């Protein structure tokens, strides 16, 4: 058995984060899998100076819409990267799928539904395609680890102002119902598994009105694992002291 540490972070622009040297802390940590979302860059645009550590394997999935979305995966664990374009059908650079051992690991930037009704519909369809895909892998015997910006707060405890956001995409009943469905399908919200109903723990804050200073936030960044990995969870946490984005990183430690 060995410990594997996973970090997930929506950096909201990897070049902007590099200018703040906001990823340098990775050099001081034992991070086996680093999943970044919303990198907003092509592979060749990612600065080599984001951190000093030289990971053996990188998987960059840039969006066809330049300067938007995009995900990046860094690891020293040998595995195989897969295209997930049957889920990310608009080629928006939303998924890294990486298999190692019997684990299928996903780093995902789920769509935001706030722009208009069309995007909300796309978000919901994306949710369903993704769940179908990971359930298919479960039927094949794979264990699943999913991390990323889910763009939905699951329960009232997961955002500072639930009443005011009942009709806002990111806290709509149908979006939250998908998270219910995910957990009912055999998955675990690792943060809640470890911390229970601890309140006022968030992973995203608006840049407006000193929201982070006042902790007026949302917990929309998650690590989910399939039920068979539940007993392998050593730790799960929100690294809300790490600055550099409107999101903060989230962490998972598994014994595998």
Backbone as CSV, one residue per row, in Angstrom:
resi,resn,N_x,N_y,N_z,CA_x,CA_y,CA_z,C_x,C_y,C_z
1,UNK,0.834,-1.196,0.000,0.000,0.000,0.000,0.872,1.251,0.000
2,UNK,0.429,2.253,-0.725,1.146,3.529,-0.767,0.129,4.661,-0.729
3,UNK,0.564,5.795,-0.192,-0.290,6.981,-0.163,-0.144,7.755,-1.463
4,UNK,-1.268,8.171,-1.998,-1.286,9.013,-3.186,-2.027,10.304,-2.849
5,UNK,-1.372,11.422,-3.101,-1.977,12.728,-2.850,-2.420,13.343,-4.170
6,UNK,-3.679,13.743,-4.205,-4.284,14.379,-5.371,-4.625,15.825,-5.013
7,UNK,-4.309,16.745,-5.910,-4.697,18.147,-5.756,-5.506,18.558,-6.978
8,UNK,-6.587,19.270,-6.748,-7.423,19.818,-7.826,-7.556,21.314,-7.599
9,UNK,-7.369,22.094,-8.694,-7.466,23.550,-8.540,-7.923,24.192,-9.840
10,UNK,-8.998,24.970,-9.746,-9.387,25.849,-10.851,-8.544,27.116,-10.711
11,UNK,-7.568,27.260,-11.615,-6.603,28.353,-11.485,-7.078,29.645,-12.144
12,UNK,-8.168,29.561,-12.939,-8.708,30.754,-13.605,-7.613,31.488,-14.382
13,UNK,-6.906,30.720,-15.222,-5.844,31.281,-16.055,-4.470,30.908,-15.556
14,UNK,-3.841,29.920,-16.181,-2.556,29.434,-15.672,-1.447,30.453,-15.868
15,UNK,-1.562,31.281,-16.899,-0.534,32.307,-17.094,-0.662,33.406,-16.042
16,UNK,-1.890,33.708,-15.649,-2.094,34.697,-14.583,-1.559,34.173,-13.250
17,UNK,-1.790,32.889,-13.000,-1.299,32.270,-11.767,0.225,32.254,-11.742
18,UNK,0.841,31.995,-12.912,2.300,31.963,-12.979,2.895,33.314,-12.626
19,UNK,2.258,34.391,-13.071,2.763,35.734,-12.772,2.731,36.017,-11.266
20,UNK,1.782,35.385,-10.571,1.687,35.542,-9.111,2.551,34.518,-8.361
21,UNK,3.213,33.629,-9.120,3.993,32.524,-8.543,3.134,31.694,-7.583
22,UNK,1.856,31.543,-7.938,0.887,30.932,-7.027,0.882,29.409,-7.052
23,UNK,1.683,28.806,-7.942,1.791,27.346,-7.957,3.126,26.851,-7.413
24,UNK,3.962,27.748,-6.954,5.284,27.359,-6.463,5.203,26.441,-5.246
25,UNK,4.113,26.499,-4.502,3.976,25.661,-3.313,3.976,24.165,-3.652
26,UNK,3.675,23.838,-4.915,3.698,22.436,-5.337,5.095,21.841,-5.141
27,UNK,6.140,22.663,-5.284,7.511,22.171,-5.120,7.808,21.720,-3.698
28,UNK,7.016,22.195,-2.745,7.255,21.862,-1.336,6.375,20.710,-0.853
29,UNK,5.509,20.221,-1.709,4.543,19.198,-1.309,4.757,17.904,-2.107
30,UNK,4.328,16.800,-1.541,4.345,15.524,-2.262,2.993,15.365,-2.950
31,UNK,2.904,15.872,-4.153,1.655,15.815,-4.911,1.838,14.819,-6.051
32,UNK,1.075,13.726,-5.994,1.211,12.675,-7.004,0.385,12.955,-8.248
33,UNK,-0.757,13.591,-8.075,-1.612,13.972,-9.193,-2.061,15.410,-9.001
34,UNK,-1.701,16.268,-9.945,-2.117,17.665,-9.921,-3.049,17.903,-11.099
35,UNK,-4.312,18.181,-10.798,-5.303,18.461,-11.825,-5.706,19.925,-11.781
36,UNK,-5.478,20.639,-12.867,-5.810,22.057,-12.950,-6.950,22.250,-13.940
37,UNK,-7.853,23.146,-13.594,-8.956,23.483,-14.496,-8.911,24.965,-14.877
38,UNK,-9.591,25.255,-15.971,-9.699,26.613,-16.510,-8.303,27.226,-16.693
39,UNK,-7.451,26.478,-17.393,-6.087,26.964,-17.610,-6.039,28.083,-18.659
40,UNK,-7.019,28.124,-19.552,-7.138,29.192,-20.553,-5.869,29.321,-21.402
41,UNK,-5.316,28.186,-21.806,-4.058,28.219,-22.563,-3.900,26.949,-23.387
42,UNK,-3.180,27.075,-24.506,-2.711,25.925,-25.263,-1.499,25.347,-24.536
43,UNK,-1.140,24.116,-24.862,-0.013,23.460,-24.193,1.260,24.287,-24.303
44,UNK,1.524,24.827,-25.497,2.766,25.573,-25.709,2.749,26.942,-25.035
45,UNK,1.584,27.373,-24.544,1.479,28.662,-23.865,1.671,28.557,-22.353
46,UNK,1.740,27.340,-21.840,1.892,27.162,-20.398,3.344,27.435,-20.016
47,UNK,3.596,28.401,-19.159,4.980,28.727,-18.790,5.669,27.543,-18.110
48,UNK,6.921,27.329,-18.446,7.688,26.255,-17.816,8.020,26.584,-16.369
49,UNK,7.787,27.820,-15.977,8.170,28.282,-14.635,7.016,28.227,-13.633
50,UNK,5.907,27.546,-13.979,4.783,27.498,-13.027,5.211,26.849,-11.712
51,UNK,6.070,25.842,-11.800,6.748,25.278,-10.634,8.028,24.632,-11.141
52,UNK,8.935,24.312,-10.221,10.232,23.754,-10.611,10.184,22.248,-10.817
53,UNK,9.265,21.604,-10.148,9.169,20.150,-10.243,8.906,19.727,-11.683
54,UNK,9.589,18.675,-12.092,9.469,18.179,-13.462,8.704,16.859,-13.452
55,UNK,7.397,16.944,-13.608,6.584,15.729,-13.644,6.875,14.937,-14.921
56,UNK,6.894,13.617,-14.796,7.220,12.759,-15.946,6.118,12.771,-17.003
57,UNK,4.882,12.876,-16.546,3.746,12.757,-17.466,2.851,13.982,-17.340
58,UNK,2.496,14.535,-18.501,1.594,15.674,-18.561,0.510,15.392,-19.597
59,UNK,-0.685,15.829,-19.297,-1.780,15.711,-20.255,-2.521,17.044,-20.278
60,UNK,-2.410,17.741,-21.400,-3.032,19.056,-21.550,-4.183,18.932,-22.543
61,UNK,-5.355,19.354,-22.128,-6.532,19.335,-23.011,-7.038,20.766,-23.132
62,UNK,-6.625,21.437,-24.215,-7.005,22.828,-24.429,-8.352,22.908,-25.134
63,UNK,-9.042,24.008,-24.922,-10.338,24.228,-25.548,-10.171,24.671,-26.996
64,UNK,-11.148,24.307,-27.823,-11.176,24.813,-29.201,-11.510,26.300,-29.213
65,UNK,-12.067,26.812,-28.109,-12.304,28.250,-27.949,-11.089,28.844,-27.243
66,UNK,-10.204,29.440,-27.998,-8.930,29.899,-27.441,-9.148,30.870,-26.283
67,UNK,-8.338,30.686,-25.241,-8.419,31.555,-24.074,-9.521,31.210,-23.102
68,UNK,-10.180,30.063,-23.313,-11.256,29.641,-22.421,-11.007,28.222,-21.928
69,UNK,-11.605,27.888,-20.816,-11.623,26.514,-20.280,-10.232,25.888,-20.289
70,UNK,-10.163,24.616,-20.618,-8.906,23.886,-20.659,-8.548,23.264,-19.325
71,UNK,-7.989,22.045,-19.393,-7.565,21.332,-18.188,-6.160,20.778,-18.393
72,UNK,-5.455,20.589,-17.282,-4.089,20.076,-17.332,-3.869,19.095,-16.184
73,UNK,-3.188,17.997,-16.492,-2.881,16.966,-15.505,-1.380,16.737,-15.470
74,UNK,-0.819,16.682,-14.263,0.604,16.418,-14.057,0.746,15.273,-13.059
75,UNK,1.607,14.299,-13.380,1.820,13.168,-12.480,3.145,12.474,-12.794
76,UNK,3.662,11.757,-11.817,4.804,10.868,-12.019,4.371,9.412,-12.111
77,UNK,3.078,9.174,-11.987,2.550,7.807,-12.011,2.242,7.423,-13.464
78,UNK,2.875,6.383,-13.925,2.677,5.988,-15.316,1.279,5.438,-15.535
79,UNK,0.651,5.888,-16.593,-0.684,5.429,-16.935,-0.967,5.721,-18.390
80,UNK,-2.236,5.777,-18.706,-2.650,6.012,-20.093,-3.734,7.079,-20.125
81,UNK,-3.531,8.074,-20.981,-4.517,9.144,-21.150,-5.499,8.763,-22.244
82,UNK,-6.762,9.113,-22.018,-7.818,8.801,-22.974,-8.549,10.076,-23.371
83,UNK,-9.022,10.092,-24.597,-9.907,11.168,-25.031,-11.300,10.907,-24.486
84,UNK,-11.965,11.968,-24.075,-13.330,11.827,-23.549,-14.259,12.715,-24.373
85,UNK,-14.043,12.744,-25.684,-14.794,13.675,-26.531,-16.240,13.261,-26.745
86,UNK,-16.605,12.056,-26.332,-18.021,11.680,-26.391,-18.798,12.293,-25.222
87,UNK,-18.083,12.817,-24.227,-18.707,13.588,-23.142,-18.549,15.081,-23.430
88,UNK,-17.319,15.487,-23.725,-17.005,16.892,-24.044,-17.217,17.103,-25.545
89,UNK,-18.481,17.044,-25.971,-18.780,16.978,-27.409,-18.499,18.286,-28.151
90,UNK,-18.367,19.395,-27.429,-18.055,20.676,-28.076,-16.554,20.968,-28.076
91,UNK,-15.773,20.004,-27.596,-14.311,20.147,-27.582,-13.890,21.412,-26.845
92,UNK,-14.436,21.573,-25.641,-14.136,22.755,-24.836,-12.980,22.532,-23.858
93,UNK,-12.280,21.427,-23.992,-11.130,21.178,-23.118,-11.526,20.989,-21.673
94,UNK,-12.501,20.117,-21.421,-13.076,20.005,-20.076,-12.635,18.777,-19.293
95,UNK,-11.988,17.804,-19.910,-11.718,16.546,-19.205,-10.322,16.022,-19.502
96,UNK,-9.604,15.652,-18.429,-8.475,14.726,-18.524,-8.957,13.384,-17.985
97,UNK,-8.831,12.336,-18.772,-9.123,10.978,-18.306,-7.818,10.200,-18.334
98,UNK,-7.437,9.636,-17.189,-6.130,8.994,-17.048,-6.297,7.719,-16.241
99,UNK,-5.897,6.590,-16.819,-6.036,5.308,-16.149,-4.671,4.837,-15.653
100,UNK,-4.606,4.432,-14.395,-3.398,3.822,-13.848,-3.835,2.681,-12.943
101,UNK,-3.161,1.538,-13.078,-3.616,0.374,-12.335,-5.076,0.101,-12.679
102,UNK,-5.875,-0.059,-11.637,-7.310,-0.293,-11.864,-8.138,0.972,-11.642
103,UNK,-7.458,2.132,-11.609,-8.124,3.407,-11.324,-8.341,4.186,-12.611
104,UNK,-9.536,4.702,-12.792,-9.818,5.696,-13.836,-9.975,7.042,-13.125
105,UNK,-9.031,7.937,-13.402,-8.981,9.238,-12.733,-9.421,10.319,-13.715
106,UNK,-10.277,11.207,-13.238,-10.813,12.279,-14.082,-10.552,13.635,-13.434
107,UNK,-10.011,14.540,-14.234,-9.872,15.943,-13.849,-10.815,16.716,-14.762
108,UNK,-11.848,17.344,-14.171,-12.951,17.865,-14.981,-13.293,19.312,-14.640
109,UNK,-13.467,20.106,-15.681,-14.034,21.444,-15.530,-15.446,21.392,-16.102
110,UNK,-16.422,21.179,-15.219,-17.815,21.044,-15.648,-18.344,22.397,-16.127
111,UNK,-19.270,22.394,-17.070,-19.784,23.664,-17.610,-20.484,24.520,-16.569
112,UNK,-20.449,25.810,-16.811,-21.192,26.790,-16.028,-22.507,27.061,-16.761
113,UNK,-23.609,27.098,-16.021,-24.907,27.273,-16.652,-25.510,28.656,-16.509
114,UNK,-24.706,29.641,-16.053,-25.283,30.945,-15.729,-25.476,31.862,-16.939
115,UNK,-24.808,31.561,-18.064,-24.859,32.494,-19.190,-26.265,32.617,-19.779
116,UNK,-26.881,31.474,-20.031,-28.233,31.478,-20.614,-28.835,30.076,-20.492
117,UNK,-30.085,29.957,-20.934,-30.784,28.679,-20.830,-30.115,27.596,-21.671
118,UNK,-29.563,27.988,-22.803,-28.896,27.023,-23.673,-27.688,26.398,-22.978
119,UNK,-26.899,27.251,-22.307,-25.736,26.715,-21.609,-26.136,25.874,-20.399
120,UNK,-27.219,26.244,-19.738,-27.706,25.438,-18.629,-28.119,24.048,-19.133
121,UNK,-28.797,24.015,-20.266,-29.197,22.732,-20.848,-27.969,21.909,-21.222
122,UNK,-26.942,22.587,-21.755,-25.716,21.873,-22.112,-25.034,21.312,-20.864
123,UNK,-25.015,22.108,-19.800,-24.428,21.647,-18.540,-25.111,20.374,-18.050
124,UNK,-26.439,20.370,-18.071,-27.170,19.206,-17.585,-26.921,17.982,-18.471
125,UNK,-26.845,18.191,-19.777,-26.567,17.082,-20.691,-25.144,16.555,-20.483
126,UNK,-24.208,17.466,-20.246,-22.824,17.086,-19.951,-22.778,16.226,-18.682
127,UNK,-23.472,16.675,-17.638,-23.554,15.900,-16.394,-23.996,14.460,-16.681
128,UNK,-25.062,14.324,-17.457,-25.618,12.991,-17.714,-24.659,12.136,-18.534
129,UNK,-24.028,12.733,-19.555,-23.070,11.969,-20.360,-21.892,11.514,-19.503
130,UNK,-21.433,12.390,-18.623,-20.293,12.048,-17.781,-20.646,10.916,-16.820
131,UNK,-21.800,11.010,-16.178,-22.201,9.958,-15.241,-22.349,8.621,-15.965
132,UNK,-22.929,8.638,-17.139,-23.075,7.410,-17.913,-21.704,6.801,-18.213
133,UNK,-20.742,7.648,-18.535,-19.401,7.173,-18.867,-18.715,6.525,-17.666
134,UNK,-18.762,7.174,-16.503,-18.063,6.595,-15.355,-18.791,5.355,-14.825
135,UNK,-20.101,5.312,-14.982,-20.831,4.099,-14.587,-20.481,2.940,-15.512
136,UNK,-20.262,3.239,-16.767,-19.834,2.197,-17.713,-18.468,1.649,-17.307
137,UNK,-17.562,2.537,-16.897,-16.250,2.093,-16.437,-16.353,1.281,-15.151
138,UNK,-17.277,1.645,-14.273,-17.508,0.862,-13.056,-17.974,-0.547,-13.410
139,UNK,-18.856,-0.643,-14.402,-19.335,-1.963,-14.824,-18.198,-2.803,-15.398
140,UNK,-17.175,-2.132,-15.915,-15.996,-2.832,-16.434,-15.011,-3.204,-15.324
141,UNK,-15.324,-2.800,-14.089,-14.484,-3.160,-12.960,-13.508,-2.093,-12.516
142,UNK,-13.585,-0.899,-13.118,-12.674,0.183,-12.744,-13.130,0.860,-11.451
143,UNK,-12.156,1.270,-10.642,-12.422,2.190,-9.542,-12.278,3.609,-10.085
144,UNK,-13.024,4.550,-9.521,-13.124,5.895,-10.106,-12.713,6.961,-9.100
145,UNK,-11.900,7.910,-9.565,-11.605,9.138,-8.834,-11.955,10.302,-9.743
146,UNK,-12.811,11.207,-9.272,-13.217,12.382,-10.044,-12.878,13.619,-9.242
147,UNK,-12.173,14.562,-9.865,-11.942,15.842,-9.209,-12.285,16.967,-10.163
148,UNK,-12.484,18.158,-9.593,-12.663,19.321,-10.444,-13.699,20.299,-9.940
149,UNK,-13.902,21.298,-10.781,-14.892,22.346,-10.541,-16.215,21.854,-11.096
150,UNK,-17.118,21.470,-10.192,-18.410,20.910,-10.588,-19.408,22.014,-10.916
151,UNK,-19.111,23.233,-10.492,-19.953,24.403,-10.768,-21.345,24.290,-10.168
152,UNK,-21.479,23.473,-9.119,-22.743,23.405,-8.377,-22.428,23.153,-6.903
153,UNK,-23.080,23.889,-6.021,-23.035,23.624,-4.585,-24.158,22.645,-4.260
154,UNK,-23.833,21.572,-3.556,-24.792,20.480,-3.412,-25.914,20.787,-2.417
155,UNK,-25.561,21.227,-1.232,-26.542,21.423,-0.169,-26.464,22.864,0.365
156,UNK,-27.497,23.323,1.086,-27.444,24.682,1.647,-26.182,24.956,2.458
157,UNK,-25.641,23.940,3.110,-24.426,24.121,3.897,-23.219,24.443,3.017
158,UNK,-23.345,24.182,1.695,-22.218,24.341,0.778,-22.114,25.725,0.158
159,UNK,-22.922,26.658,0.607,-22.763,28.047,0.173,-23.241,28.983,1.267
160,UNK,-22.703,30.193,1.268,-22.969,31.123,2.370,-24.394,31.660,2.337
161,UNK,-24.953,31.813,1.142,-26.275,32.428,1.022,-27.207,31.571,0.163
162,UNK,-27.621,30.432,0.680,-28.450,29.524,-0.115,-29.801,30.112,-0.512
163,UNK,-30.446,30.827,0.404,-31.784,31.363,0.111,-31.731,32.342,-1.057
164,UNK,-30.715,33.167,-1.082,-30.598,34.186,-2.132,-30.238,33.596,-3.484
165,UNK,-29.800,32.333,-3.515,-29.326,31.728,-4.765,-30.173,30.547,-5.224
166,UNK,-31.391,30.440,-4.681,-32.249,29.311,-5.035,-32.591,29.254,-6.519
167,UNK,-32.565,30.413,-7.190,-32.912,30.452,-8.610,-31.698,30.778,-9.478
168,UNK,-30.515,30.581,-8.916,-29.273,30.850,-9.627,-28.650,29.542,-10.076
169,UNK,-28.214,29.469,-11.349,-27.506,28.283,-11.799,-26.252,28.116,-10.955
170,UNK,-26.066,26.903,-10.501,-25.028,26.598,-9.525,-25.639,26.141,-8.218
171,UNK,-26.959,26.418,-8.067,-27.685,25.938,-6.895,-29.141,25.639,-7.237
172,UNK,-29.392,25.354,-8.499,-30.750,25.017,-8.918,-31.094,23.589,-8.491
173,UNK,-32.373,23.333,-8.206,-32.763,21.979,-7.797,-32.332,20.893,-8.777
174,UNK,-32.420,21.148,-10.075,-32.060,20.088,-11.020,-30.556,19.837,-11.042
175,UNK,-29.761,20.870,-10.808,-28.307,20.676,-10.747,-27.937,19.873,-9.503
176,UNK,-28.529,20.233,-8.386,-28.264,19.529,-7.134,-28.780,18.090,-7.177
177,UNK,-29.878,17.880,-7.913,-30.433,16.532,-8.051,-29.462,15.614,-8.783
178,UNK,-28.679,16.189,-9.696,-27.678,15.357,-10.370,-26.620,14.881,-9.379
179,UNK,-26.221,15.741,-8.453,-25.259,15.317,-7.432,-25.860,14.238,-6.535
180,UNK,-27.152,14.369,-6.220,-27.840,13.301,-5.483,-27.748,11.987,-6.256
181,UNK,-27.999,12.073,-7.555,-27.980,10.892,-8.415,-26.583,10.276,-8.471
182,UNK,-25.566,11.118,-8.551,-24.181,10.643,-8.565,-23.876,9.839,-7.311
183,UNK,-24.213,10.399,-6.143,-23.926,9.705,-4.890,-24.757,8.427,-4.764
184,UNK,-26.003,8.484,-5.208,-26.861,7.302,-5.154,-26.391,6.204,-6.104
185,UNK,-25.585,6.601,-7.094,-25.069,5.631,-8.069,-23.806,4.940,-7.576
186,UNK,-23.380,5.262,-6.366,-22.236,4.566,-5.796,-20.972,5.385,-5.705
187,UNK,-21.130,6.696,-5.421,-19.969,7.568,-5.287,-20.022,8.317,-3.954
188,UNK,-18.851,8.793,-3.524,-18.699,9.408,-2.210,-18.132,10.813,-2.371
189,UNK,-18.756,11.784,-1.711,-18.203,13.138,-1.587,-17.147,13.055,-0.485
190,UNK,-15.877,13.073,-0.880,-14.808,12.750,0.068,-14.678,13.775,1.188
191,UNK,-14.922,15.050,0.884,-14.812,16.070,1.930,-15.847,15.826,3.021
192,UNK,-17.081,15.561,2.629,-18.124,15.291,3.627,-17.876,13.963,4.337
193,UNK,-17.322,12.996,3.650,-16.992,11.717,4.283,-16.024,11.926,5.437
194,UNK,-15.055,12.811,5.250,-14.035,13.053,6.277,-14.507,14.043,7.334
195,UNK,-15.183,15.111,6.892,-15.469,16.233,7.797,-16.919,16.311,8.260
196,UNK,-17.789,15.484,7.717,-19.191,15.556,8.108,-19.801,16.894,7.732
197,UNK,-20.731,17.371,8.556,-21.475,18.590,8.238,-20.790,19.850,8.769
198,UNK,-19.490,19.939,8.598,-18.794,21.166,8.977,-19.266,22.291,8.056
199,UNK,-19.515,23.455,8.640,-20.064,24.583,7.873,-18.981,25.593,7.525
200,UNK,-19.334,26.504,6.620,-18.500,27.643,6.241,-17.143,27.227,5.674
201,UNK,-17.150,26.107,4.945,-15.945,25.674,4.229,-16.265,25.756,2.734
202,UNK,-15.626,26.671,2.065,-15.926,26.956,0.664,-14.669,26.879,-0.188
203,UNK,-14.862,26.786,-1.498,-13.722,26.682,-2.416,-13.742,27.746,-3.505
204,UNK,-14.790,28.540,-3.565,-14.872,29.625,-4.552,-15.542,30.834,-3.920
205,UNK,-14.978,32.024,-4.246,-15.516,33.292,-3.770,-15.497,34.278,-4.925
206,UNK,-16.554,35.031,-5.088,-16.576,36.085,-6.099,-15.460,37.084,-5.813
207,UNK,-14.960,37.684,-6.881,-13.975,38.764,-6.713,-14.633,40.043,-6.195
208,UNK,-15.954,40.075,-6.178,-16.677,41.293,-5.794,-16.906,41.365,-4.282
209,UNK,-17.033,42.587,-3.813,-17.524,42.888,-2.457,-16.766,42.152,-1.351
210,UNK,-15.455,41.989,-1.534,-14.612,41.360,-0.505,-15.176,40.013,-0.055
211,UNK,-15.686,39.237,-1.021,-16.351,37.980,-0.678,-15.419,36.994,0.025
212,UNK,-14.169,36.918,-0.431,-13.267,35.957,0.209,-12.890,36.409,1.613
213,UNK,-12.629,37.679,1.760,-12.297,38.213,3.085,-13.419,37.938,4.073
214,UNK,-14.662,38.043,3.597,-15.832,37.842,4.458,-16.352,36.403,4.422
215,UNK,-15.653,35.553,3.675,-16.019,34.141,3.526,-17.454,33.946,3.029
216,UNK,-17.841,34.768,2.061,-19.135,34.587,1.397,-18.867,33.752,0.139
217,UNK,-18.815,32.440,0.345,-18.353,31.564,-0.719,-19.292,30.424,-1.056
218,UNK,-18.803,29.567,-1.945,-19.510,28.372,-2.400,-18.525,27.207,-2.375
219,UNK,-18.985,26.025,-2.020,-18.167,24.813,-2.186,-18.609,24.152,-3.488
220,UNK,-17.860,24.419,-4.545,-18.213,23.880,-5.863,-17.088,23.024,-6.461
221,UNK,-16.002,22.846,-5.705,-14.881,22.024,-6.160,-14.835,20.759,-5.303
222,UNK,-14.774,19.612,-5.947,-15.001,18.345,-5.257,-13.987,17.284,-5.645
223,UNK,-13.828,16.308,-4.758,-13.276,15.000,-5.078,-14.359,13.978,-4.772
224,UNK,-14.726,13.212,-5.785,-15.625,12.073,-5.618,-14.835,10.798,-5.888
225,UNK,-15.129,9.742,-5.148,-14.557,8.433,-5.457,-15.680,7.407,-5.470
226,UNK,-15.452,6.319,-6.196,-16.420,5.221,-6.186,-16.400,4.552,-4.812
227,UNK,-17.542,3.955,-4.454,-17.737,3.390,-3.113,-16.634,2.418,-2.701
228,UNK,-16.077,1.701,-3.662,-15.065,0.696,-3.328,-13.774,1.324,-2.803
229,UNK,-13.605,2.640,-3.017,-12.421,3.342,-2.519,-12.675,4.066,-1.195
230,UNK,-13.892,3.995,-0.686,-14.260,4.770,0.502,-13.339,4.464,1.679
231,UNK,-13.021,3.201,1.885,-12.169,2.827,3.007,-10.706,3.168,2.757
232,UNK,-10.384,3.601,1.548,-9.009,3.978,1.206,-8.753,5.467,1.438
233,UNK,-9.790,6.228,1.808,-9.648,7.670,2.012,-8.908,7.933,3.323
234,UNK,-7.761,8.588,3.223,-6.991,8.971,4.403,-7.313,10.406,4.809
235,UNK,-7.455,11.273,3.825,-7.746,12.676,4.116,-8.407,13.312,2.901
236,UNK,-9.189,14.324,3.161,-9.771,15.174,2.118,-9.949,16.543,2.736
237,UNK,-9.545,17.577,2.011,-9.601,18.903,2.628,-9.716,19.989,1.565
238,UNK,-10.001,21.195,2.034,-10.063,22.398,1.209,-8.908,23.284,1.642
239,UNK,-8.026,23.623,0.711,-6.817,24.386,1.041,-7.089,25.874,0.866
240,UNK,-7.933,26.406,1.750,-8.430,27.769,1.564,-7.429,28.850,1.946
241,UNK,-6.227,28.441,2.357,-5.183,29.422,2.609,-4.320,29.671,1.374
242,UNK,-4.548,28.899,0.307,-3.783,29.068,-0.932,-4.478,30.112,-1.802
243,UNK,-3.751,31.157,-2.127,-4.300,32.266,-2.897,-3.820,32.190,-4.349
244,UNK,-4.398,33.063,-5.196,-3.951,33.155,-6.577,-5.063,33.014,-7.595
245,UNK,-6.236,32.569,-7.162,-7.389,32.385,-8.037,-8.637,32.733,-7.246
246,UNK,-9.785,32.799,-7.930,-11.036,32.962,-7.186,-11.484,31.632,-6.570
247,UNK,-10.845,30.540,-6.974,-11.015,29.239,-6.335,-9.799,28.958,-5.472
248,UNK,-9.920,28.031,-4.544,-8.744,27.498,-3.855,-8.640,26.012,-4.184
249,UNK,-7.476,25.406,-3.972,-7.330,23.985,-4.260,-8.108,23.119,-3.267
250,UNK,-8.435,21.917,-3.725,-8.972,20.883,-2.843,-8.049,19.667,-2.936
251,UNK,-8.065,18.856,-1.888,-7.064,17.798,-1.730,-7.719,16.485,-1.360
252,UNK,-7.121,15.407,-1.839,-7.532,14.058,-1.472,-6.288,13.204,-1.284
253,UNK,-6.258,12.409,-0.210,-5.198,11.435,-0.002,-5.820,10.052,0.095
254,UNK,-5.363,9.156,-0.765,-5.847,7.774,-0.790,-4.697,6.819,-0.504
255,UNK,-5.029,5.695,0.135,-4.072,4.602,0.287,-4.438,3.520,-0.720
256,UNK,-3.549,3.308,-1.676,-3.857,2.403,-2.789,-2.780,1.328,-2.903
